Amino acid sequence: MPRTKATNDFSATTKLHHTLGLALNEFSKARKSLDRKESSDAYLRETINCTYKCWQQLLPKADRKKVKANIATTRMLRKVKKTVEKATIGAENLLEILAQEELNGKKITKKLRREYTLNAMKHVQRILDKTSMVTARIPVEELLRPITGKGTEITDVSFDIYCPKAYKHHTRLTIWMPRIMAHGDHTAKALKKGRAMLKACGVRGVNQYVIGINSRVNQYKEQHLLMLDFDDLPYEDLPLNVIKSEPGILLRTERGFHFLGLHLYDLNEWKKKLRGLRKVAEDDHIDLSLQRGYGTLRMSASPRKPFAPIVFERWTGKN
């Protein structure tokens, strides 16, 4: 995946993230409909429509050669766009066949419908993957600005370099950074050097390792941020009434959402808060965070996790 370049055009990037997040949200609904043995066609079409809007936001920058807001050059954008268009045609053709057959009153077996739908979903997955590849990420310093800006209580931020395959029984590296050093360049270098260090220690598959921000901040005055994982859930199924009471950032992953809270808790308050949220978020993530003594949210991508989280929404909360 190309390296993210910092940009001052945060608002444009945030809008693009939200549009891509909407596409992923519709794709989540399509997967769930398929699991329930219902038609996914409408959701797949809406995924394609949302992705098309992403390209409408991406291409004007390329046409004007304002590539600073993108991680892709104009040439790369146009090349990827051709791949996306080809995949779009493939998905739309399959969906059109299903629509025409039903319109003509022809009976389609459940097996054949599933076969067509799965093939269409493969095309749509390719559309999303390629669009994600050329979508700029918001620099970590901008993401953390509400908690690391001047006047905050935070002096240090911690990151873990770890294998996203399994959270237990794998070597992890924890890195502490003064808040002024917690930015994209330093975290990218930390990941690169961390992988090299892990390899030197005999760890296999270090290219799979990612970097994530930890809930624990301040080395000498332990405080925590609230971090929650919502796996394979569309936006509409999130416990919004609960998490929107906290100031924070909602991040979209390929298959779900992460919530990064921006309110500081002391250790005991953090533990109590997490235990009280077991029924609304992934309890495995909560239990592992409590066992380890801190939580981690992934920030980067690797071959095992090719989609780096994007910003879907921000709110100030009621605290």
Secondary structure, DSSP 8 states (H G I E B T S, - for coil): -------S-HHHHHHHHHHHHHHHHHHHHHHHHHHTT---HHHHHHHHHHHHHHHHHHHHHHHTT-GGGSSS-HHHHHHHHHHHHHHHHHHHHHHHHHHHHHHTT----HHHHHHHHHHHHHHHHHHHHHHHHTS----HHHHTHHHHSTT-S--EEEEEEE-TT-SSSS--EEEEEEGGG-SHHHHHHHHHHHHHHHHHTT-S-GGG-EEEEEEEE-TTS-EE--EEEEET--GGGS-HHHHTTS-EEEEE-SSEEEEEE---EEHHHHHHHHHHTTTTS-HHHHHHHHHHTS-EEE-S--SSS----EEEEEE----
